[in-house]
Amino acid sequence: MNSNADADKSFQPKTTTITPNSGKKRSFKLIVVGVLLAVLAIWLILARTGKVQNGSEPQGSAKAANSASQRVMPVVTSQVREEKLDLSLSALGTVTPLNAVVVRGRVEGQLMKVLFEEGQTVKQGDLLAQIDPRPFEVQVTLASGQLARDQALLEKAQTDLERYQTLLQQESISGQLVDNQASLVRQYKAAVQASQGNLDNAKLQLSYTQVTAPISGRVGLRQVTPGNVVRLSDPNGIAAITQLQPVAVVFSIPEDSLPKVMKLLKGGERVAVDAYDRSQKEKLGKGRLLAADNQIDPSTGTIKLKAEFPNSDNTLFANQFVNIKMAVETKAKAIVLPSAAVLRGSVGNFVYVVKADQTVTVRPIKIAAVQGEVTAIEQGVAVGENVVIEGADGLREGTKVKVNEALLSPKKTQPDIPSEKTNGDAKRVERPAA
């Protein structure tokens, strides 16, 4: 029986128990392997794509550079020319009257009349105001009476002296009496001179009651009205008079320009000076240079000059700011081009010159002078060459260009004044209306 039982046990199959945790671990491993394979595949694809791109990048850059060098840039040009050029100095000036006075009363008293109108042009000696003359007339009367008294005493003393001298010759009186009488005559003569001085002074004070114009010029606003007492200590006086015909303008120039100006002054040449308004559009007057100051201002490095203007039309007023243009040199044959063509870089000043094959080349230049919109060139370009005045930002050596004729102004504009901003015969560039 036991043997059969053992035999049955030996024929029973073996069974394996699978727990839930073992299945989850196998699924997680498969997911990790799949993710790694996907990452590897993506990396291989990106690496292969990068190699292709890296291999084709030099060709793309070369094509881009080649296309950039073959690009035609639109520009505006102007021709280098030879012409007469007047070089002038520009400065800010202040109109300064040659003479300016404050009319004050020279005696104190009540102001009776004002005989001028504000802003009136008066001449030297014209009556402007009247101060009450009565107190001074009294002083004249007193001085006259004193003078008459002293003159009478002098005449009596002189008559007595003549009598004493006659008696002395007759030996009727002593010589001491004659000497005393002669001394008395001299005393009366001195008294008469003093009385005459007092009378002259009283008359002078009386004349000061009539206030007259000390200079010719324009009268300013009235500072006092009739009825007020005029005093010598009044700071504003009765009115102010400024001489405006002629008038001076004081302006400053850099010390580097002084040798040219002094050469003109020493040569006796008449240096023309023009005055313009603030916008430099209207010419206010034409004058001449008078003199230069005797020292340079070390803080600004400038020196003051004075010019005189006739100002016959009264366009210049005292303390007015004006723009000054003073011609100092004339170049008969100057090689000029528009100032807009001049560029500055590491090589210094240069321009872009358009060659016959419609490419540009960089040309260093040496500037002789700059006059507003026109620049005189000492060397670097020749007459007849075309230089770029607009569109130079995108240019390089050898860049092909196309001159856009539509951008050129059909007429040559000559500015009204040779200012720092408008001068010369350079063509103006105008954009067409959109």
PEHU-V359897 format. One record per helix or strand. SS is the DSSP state (H for helix, E for strand). FROM is the first residue (numbers start at 1). LEN is the number of residues. If there is no record, write none. Layout:
# PEHU-V359897
SS & FROM & LEN
SS & FROM & LEN
This chain:
# PEHU-V359897
H & 2 & 9
H & 20 & 50
E & 72 & 8
E & 81 & 17
E & 100 & 4
E & 109 & 6
E & 121 & 2
E & 127 & 5
H & 134 & 36
H & 175 & 33
E & 210 & 3
E & 217 & 3
E & 229 & 2
E & 239 & 4
E & 247 & 8
H & 255 & 12
E & 272 & 5
E & 283 & 10
E & 297 & 1
E & 302 & 8
E & 321 & 18
H & 339 & 3
E & 343 & 3
E & 348 & 7
E & 359 & 6
E & 366 & 6
E & 374 & 6
E & 386 & 5
E & 400 & 4
H & 405 & 3
E & 408 & 1
E & 429 & 1
